[in-house]
Amino acid sequence: MSELTLQQIVEGIPKSLLNASDRDIEGFQKIVEETIKLREGHRNLQKMIKNFNTSIVRT
């Protein structure tokens, strides 16, 4: 699974978003923030599962 670069993300922003109102931008910002939280949570969950599996193997 490859991660997007910042440039790829910026290039993918539609012009409608660039011309959006402040309210729309705030909504988009909340979506981005929650996406980041979700991504971090997913990484943490993967680490927990890996650690759990490792501890079971040792037991």
N, C-alpha and C positions, 0 to 999 in steps of 0.2 A: 504494500500500500504506500504510494508516494504522497508526500504532503505538498500542498500548493505553496508556491513562493508568493511573497507579498506582491510582486509584479503581476503574477497571474491573477491574483485576487483583484487588483486594481484594474487590470485590463478587462475583467469580467463585470465590472460595475456598469450597469446600463445607464444611458444618458438620462433616463427618466429619474433615476436616483440623484444624479448630479444636479438636476433642476428641481428637486423636491423641496417641499416646505420644511421649515424648522421642526414642525411637529412630526412630519414623516421621517426626518433624519433622526429625531429622538427615538422614534419607534424602531428604526433600523438599528440604532446603537444598542438598544435593549436586547434585540435579537442577537446581535454579535456578542454582547456580554454573556448572555445565557448560553450561546453556542460554545464560548470559551470555557465556561464553567462545566458544561456537559463533557467537553473534550478532556478537561483535567480530571473530572470524575471518572471517565472511562479509563484513562491511564492509571489512576489510582486503583480502580477495580481490577485491572489487569495485573498490577503489582501484587495486590492482595491475593488474587487467585494463584499466581505463580508461587508466592510465599507459602500459601496454604498447601499447595500440591507438593512443594519441596518438603514441608514439615511432615506430611503424611508418608512420603517415601522414606524419610529418616526413621520413622517410628517403627 
